[in-house]
Amino acid sequence: FADVKVARDLAWFITPDKRGGILAVRLVRDFEVWAKKHGATQLGLGQSTGVQVEQTQKLYERLGYRVVGVNTIKDI
């Protein structure tokens, strides 16, 4: 729908014993470097696991991301 290249995450996970440190920031920063190298002009990160949703959103916002939507799910 646009002439821009967008990089999105499919999924990423940090094991509980590695949380709370700098690893998440490093993963996001490495993704940003990779995306720029491949010509992306916009990045999108999501949270669809239901694990530490608020903490993940706060991390993304601290790194300069803004909330633009919501994930939803329904069991049928």
C-alpha positions, 0 to 999 in steps of 0.5 A: 500500500506504500512505496516504503520498506517496512521491517516487522518482527515475527516473534522474539523471546527472552528466557526468564533468567535473562530478563531485566538486563540489557539483552532486550535493548540489544536485540531491538537495536540489532534489529534496527541496524539490520533493517536500516542496512536492508533499506527499511524506513519504518520499523514495527514491533509487536507483542502477541504472547501475553507475557509481560505486555506492559513491560514490553510496551514500556520498553518499546516506548523508551526506545522511541516506538509509539503505540499505533494499534492493538493485538486481539485474539479470540478462541473459537 
